[in-house]
């Protein structure tokens, strides 16, 4: 299983904390992580093996959407910051639309992500 992880700047620390809290599940199930660039850097610094793509504003969200459409991503954890502006909002909307089109679960906050991790 491949899980894509994305976190807006104000949510990156929260994403790393979430991954640390669920490290046992991620490791025991052999889950592959892919991430947008800066989220991937933070995740890697926390000791996780992660494939890093471009940062979100430079096309990372679109790269993840492409992999999702090709059947290479089975879940997305996307900790969004609803209180900040994002110049790549069209890419975010496209990614969320493709999750609906391809029936891929996406968590946009830690509460939903916790429920999804319990289902693994």
C-alpha positions in Angstrom: 0.0 0.0 0.0 1.2 3.5 -0.8 0.1 6.5 1.2 0.7 10.0 0.0 1.3 12.6 2.6 0.9 16.3 2.2 0.8 19.1 4.8 0.5 22.8 4.4 3.2 24.8 6.1 1.2 25.4 9.3 0.4 21.7 9.5 3.8 20.0 8.8 4.7 19.6 12.5 1.3 18.1 13.1 1.8 15.6 10.2 5.2 14.5 11.6 3.6 14.0 15.1 0.8 12.0 13.5 3.2 9.8 11.6 5.3 9.2 14.8 2.1 8.2 16.7 1.3 5.7 14.0 4.9 4.5 13.2 4.2 1.0 14.3 1.3 0.5 11.9 3.1 2.1 9.0 6.2 0.0 9.6 4.5 -3.3 10.4 2.3 -3.2 7.3 5.1 -2.3 4.9 3.5 0.9 3.8 5.3 3.1 1.3 5.1 6.8 1.8 5.3 9.4 -0.9 5.1 13.1 -0.1 5.3 16.6 -1.6 8.8 18.1 -1.2 8.8 20.0 2.0 6.5 17.6 3.8 8.8 14.8 2.6 11.9 16.7 4.0 10.2 17.0 7.4 9.1 13.3 7.3 12.6 12.1 6.3 14.2 14.2 9.1 11.9 12.4 11.5 13.4 9.1 10.5 10.8 7.9 7.9 11.7 6.5 4.5 9.7 8.6 2.0 9.8 9.3 -1.7 9.9 13.0 -2.2 8.2 14.7 -5.1 8.0 18.4 -5.9 6.7 20.9 -3.4 2.9 21.5 -3.7 3.1 24.9 -5.3 5.6 23.6 -7.8 3.5 20.7 -8.9 3.8 18.1 -6.1 0.0 17.9 -5.6 -0.4 17.3 -9.4 2.3 14.6 -9.3 0.4 12.8 -6.5 -2.9 13.2 -8.4 -1.3 11.6 -11.4 0.0 8.6 -9.5 -3.4 8.3 -7.9 -5.1 8.2 -11.3 -2.7 5.5 -12.4 -3.6 3.3 -9.5 -0.3 3.8 -7.5 -1.7 5.5 -4.5 -4.3 3.9 -2.2 -4.7 6.6 0.5 -3.9 10.3 1.0 -3.3 12.1 4.3 -3.5 15.8 3.5 -3.4 18.1 6.5 -4.8 21.3 5.1 -4.6 24.7 6.7 -8.0 26.2 6.1 -6.9 29.6 7.6 -4.2 30.3 5.1 -4.1 31.2 1.3 -2.7 28.7 -1.1 -1.6 29.8 -4.6 -1.9 26.2 -5.8 -5.6 25.8 -4.7 -6.6 24.6 -8.2 -4.2 21.7 -7.8 -5.7 20.9 -4.4 -9.2 20.9 -5.8 -8.1 18.7 -8.7 -6.5 16.2 -6.2 -9.6 16.0 -4.1 -11.8 15.6 -7.2 -9.6 12.7 -8.4 -9.9 11.1 -4.9 -13.7 11.1 -5.5 -13.5 9.9 -9.1 -11.2 7.0 -8.2 -12.7 6.2 -4.8 -9.5 6.9 -2.8 -9.8 7.8 0.8 -8.4 11.2 1.8 -8.0 12.6 5.3 -7.8 16.4 5.5 -7.3 16.5 9.3 -5.9 14.3 12.1 -9.2 13.1 13.3 -10.1 11.6 10.0 -6.6 10.3 9.5 -6.8 8.4 12.8 -10.0 6.7 11.7 -8.3 5.7 8.4 -5.2 4.3 10.2 -7.5 2.1 12.4 -8.9 0.6 9.2 -5.5 -0.5 7.9 
